[in-house]
Amino acid sequence: MIREPKRPIKTIQSFVRRSSKLTPGQRNGIDKLWSQYGIDISKNSIIDLDKKFSNNHPKVLEIGFGNGDSLLSMAIKTPNKNFLGVEVYEAGIGRLINEAHKLSINNLRVVKFDAVELLNNHIDDDSFETFQLFFPDPWHKKKHHKRRIVDSDFLNLISKKVIKNGTIHMATDWEHYAQQMMDSMENHKNFKNLYGAHIYSPRPEIRPITKFERRGQNLGHKVWDLMFINNK
């Protein structure tokens, strides 16, 4: 009897790969400026972030920066901190890199890689002063909730990579996801809500309002910010 070969088990990813035609500026960022701003991942290697930034300033990690507007703005306003952005969306990566180059921004680096695999295998513990997750995919259908990146395993990982008393800042415009984030963070032994039990944060000045968020506000959409301290 001929046995059908086993199919590989598909692992759940926290992102969707999007493909689109790149503008000239986006293509310029990917093709010509990657060596300046991009970090390539080598198998079984740990990234030396101090070497990549040429200094040991405090580091901020943002996962899923989209088109990069808010991350670029924060890097401009906070030159004494280094910002590492993780994204798989090429158009957003190219746009961010191209704009950073135009403005001669030096405290910004980009990784095109799955965030969970990156943190598990290529980043030292206690690497970041701040972790940011702004407007992640809400996977709004109930059957897709398991794809949401914020769960207990992910929070365990973030707690290891963020220094003691470091900050975890998340934001979403999806109320159900905001509630899940709040419950997950408050139920985790290592995190403490900066504003008290089950209280959302006012938008910190450091987080810029993007044009997409402003458009949503004009339509009456709310945004929920969560600010926690890593008390590991």
C-alpha positions as CSV (number, residue, x, y, z in Angstrom):
1,M,0.0,0.0,0.0
2,I,1.4,3.4,-1.0
3,R,1.1,5.9,1.9
4,E,0.4,9.5,1.1
5,P,3.2,11.7,2.4
6,K,2.4,13.7,5.5
7,R,1.7,17.4,4.9
8,P,3.7,19.8,7.0
9,I,1.7,21.3,9.9
10,K,1.0,25.0,9.3
11,T,2.0,27.3,12.1
12,I,-0.2,30.3,13.0
13,Q,1.4,33.6,12.1
14,S,0.6,36.9,13.8
15,F,0.7,38.8,10.5
16,V,-0.6,38.7,6.9
17,R,2.0,39.1,4.1
18,R,0.8,41.9,1.9
19,S,2.1,42.3,-1.6
20,S,1.6,45.5,-3.6
21,K,3.4,47.5,-6.3
22,L,5.9,49.7,-4.7
23,T,6.2,53.4,-5.4
24,P,9.6,54.7,-6.6
25,G,10.3,56.0,-3.1
26,Q,9.4,52.7,-1.5
27,R,11.6,50.8,-4.0
28,N,14.5,53.2,-3.4
29,G,14.2,52.4,0.4
30,I,14.3,48.7,-0.2
31,D,16.9,48.5,-2.9
32,K,19.3,51.3,-2.2
33,L,19.0,52.2,1.5
34,W,18.6,48.8,3.2
35,S,22.3,48.5,4.0
36,Q,22.0,51.7,6.0
37,Y,18.8,51.1,7.9
38,G,18.0,47.4,7.5
39,I,19.2,44.5,9.7
40,D,19.6,41.1,8.1
41,I,19.0,38.1,10.2
42,S,21.5,35.2,10.1
43,K,20.6,31.8,11.3
44,N,21.3,31.1,15.0
45,S,22.8,34.6,15.5
46,I,22.0,37.2,18.1
47,I,21.8,40.8,16.9
48,D,24.3,43.2,18.5
49,L,22.0,46.2,18.7
50,D,24.7,48.5,20.2
51,K,26.9,47.8,17.2
52,K,24.0,48.3,14.7
53,F,23.2,51.7,16.2
54,S,26.9,52.6,17.0
55,N,26.0,53.5,20.6
56,N,24.3,52.1,23.7
57,H,21.4,54.4,24.0
58,P,18.1,53.1,25.4
59,K,16.2,51.1,22.8
60,V,12.6,51.1,21.8
61,L,11.0,48.1,20.0
62,E,7.9,48.5,17.9
63,I,6.3,45.5,16.2
64,G,4.1,46.1,13.1
65,F,4.8,49.8,12.3
66,G,2.6,49.9,9.2
67,N,3.6,52.8,7.0
68,G,6.1,54.0,9.6
69,D,4.8,57.5,10.2
70,S,4.5,57.3,13.9
71,L,7.8,55.4,14.4
72,L,9.6,58.0,12.3
73,S,8.0,60.9,14.2
74,M,9.1,59.3,17.5
75,A,12.7,58.8,16.3
76,I,12.8,62.4,15.2
77,K,11.5,63.7,18.6
78,T,13.6,61.4,20.7
79,P,17.2,61.5,19.3
80,N,18.6,60.1,22.6
81,K,16.8,56.8,22.1
82,N,17.2,54.1,19.4
83,F,14.2,52.7,17.7
84,L,14.0,49.2,16.2
85,G,10.9,48.6,14.0
86,V,9.8,45.1,12.9
87,E,7.5,44.7,9.9
88,V,6.9,42.4,7.0
89,Y,5.0,44.8,4.8
90,E,7.5,45.9,2.1
91,A,5.7,49.1,1.1
92,G,5.8,50.3,4.7
93,I,9.4,49.3,5.2
94,G,10.5,51.0,2.0
95,R,8.5,54.2,2.8
96,L,9.9,54.5,6.3
97,I,13.5,53.9,5.2
98,N,13.2,56.4,2.4
99,E,11.8,59.1,4.6
100,A,14.3,58.5,7.3
101,H,17.1,58.9,4.8
102,K,15.7,62.2,3.5
103,L,15.7,63.5,7.1
104,S,19.1,62.1,8.0
105,I,17.7,60.0,10.8
106,N,20.3,57.8,12.5
107,N,18.5,56.3,15.5
108,L,16.2,54.0,13.5
109,R,16.7,50.5,12.2
110,V,14.3,48.0,10.6
111,V,14.0,44.3,10.6
112,K,11.8,42.4,8.0
113,F,11.1,39.2,9.9
114,D,8.5,37.4,12.0
115,A,8.5,39.2,15.3
116,V,8.0,36.1,17.5
117,E,10.8,34.2,15.8
118,L,13.0,37.3,16.0
119,L,12.6,37.7,19.7
120,N,12.9,34.0,20.5
121,N,16.1,33.4,18.5
122,H,17.9,36.7,17.6
123,I,17.4,39.2,20.5
124,D,19.1,39.1,23.9
125,D,17.0,39.3,27.1
126,D,16.8,42.8,28.7
127,S,17.4,44.5,25.3
128,F,14.7,47.2,25.3
129,E,13.6,50.0,27.6
130,T,10.2,50.2,25.9
131,F,8.0,47.9,23.8
132,Q,5.3,49.3,21.5
133,L,2.4,47.6,19.7
134,F,0.1,50.1,18.0
135,F,-3.0,49.0,16.1
136,P,-2.2,45.4,15.5
137,D,-4.5,43.4,13.3
138,P,-7.6,42.7,15.5
139,W,-8.6,39.5,13.7
140,H,-12.2,40.6,14.5
141,K,-13.9,37.3,13.6
142,K,-14.2,35.1,16.6
143,K,-12.7,32.1,14.8
144,H,-9.6,34.2,14.1
145,H,-9.1,35.5,17.6
146,K,-6.4,32.8,18.1
147,R,-4.3,34.7,15.6
148,R,-4.1,37.8,17.7
149,I,-0.5,38.4,18.7
150,V,-1.3,39.4,22.3
151,D,-1.5,36.2,24.3
152,S,0.2,34.7,27.4
153,D,3.1,33.2,25.4
154,F,3.8,36.5,23.7
155,L,3.7,38.5,26.9
156,N,6.1,36.0,28.5
157,L,8.5,36.7,25.7
158,I,8.1,40.5,25.9
159,S,8.7,40.4,29.6
160,K,12.1,38.8,29.0
161,K,13.2,41.2,26.3
162,V,12.2,44.4,28.2
163,I,14.3,45.5,31.1
164,K,13.0,45.6,34.7
165,N,10.8,48.6,35.1
166,G,10.6,49.1,31.4
167,T,7.4,50.2,29.7
168,I,4.9,48.2,27.6
169,H,2.7,50.5,25.5
170,M,-0.1,49.1,23.3
171,A,-2.9,50.8,21.5
172,T,-5.9,49.6,19.5
173,D,-9.1,51.1,18.0
174,W,-10.9,47.7,18.4
175,E,-12.8,47.7,21.7
176,H,-13.0,43.9,22.1
177,Y,-9.2,43.6,21.5
178,A,-8.6,46.4,24.0
179,Q,-10.5,44.4,26.6
180,Q,-8.5,41.3,25.8
181,M,-5.2,43.2,26.0
182,M,-6.2,44.6,29.3
183,D,-7.2,41.3,30.8
184,S,-4.1,39.5,29.4
185,M,-1.8,42.2,30.8
186,E,-3.4,42.5,34.2
187,N,-3.5,38.7,34.6
188,H,0.2,38.4,33.9
189,K,2.4,38.3,37.0
190,N,5.1,40.6,35.6
191,F,3.1,43.6,34.5
192,K,1.6,46.4,36.5
193,N,-0.9,48.9,35.1
194,L,0.5,52.4,35.4
195,Y,-3.0,53.9,35.8
196,G,-4.6,51.4,38.2
197,A,-6.7,48.4,37.8
198,H,-8.5,48.2,34.4
199,I,-7.9,51.9,33.6
200,Y,-6.8,52.8,30.1
201,S,-4.1,55.5,29.6
202,P,-4.6,58.9,28.0
203,R,-2.7,59.0,24.8
204,P,0.9,59.7,25.7
205,E,2.4,62.6,23.9
206,I,5.2,60.4,22.6
207,R,2.6,58.5,20.4
208,P,1.8,60.6,17.5
209,I,-1.7,60.7,16.0
210,T,-1.5,59.4,12.4
211,K,-3.7,60.5,9.6
212,F,-5.5,57.1,9.8
213,E,-6.2,57.6,13.5
214,R,-7.4,61.2,12.9
215,R,-9.7,60.0,10.1
216,G,-11.1,57.4,12.5
217,Q,-11.6,60.0,15.2
218,N,-13.6,62.1,12.7
219,L,-15.8,59.1,12.2
220,G,-16.3,58.8,15.9
221,H,-13.9,55.8,16.4
222,K,-12.3,55.5,19.9
223,V,-8.7,54.5,20.6
224,W,-7.6,52.6,23.7
225,D,-4.0,53.0,25.0
226,L,-2.6,50.7,27.6
227,M,0.6,51.5,29.6
228,F,2.2,48.9,31.8
229,I,5.5,48.5,33.7
230,N,7.5,45.3,33.6
231,N,7.9,44.3,37.2
232,K,9.7,41.0,36.5
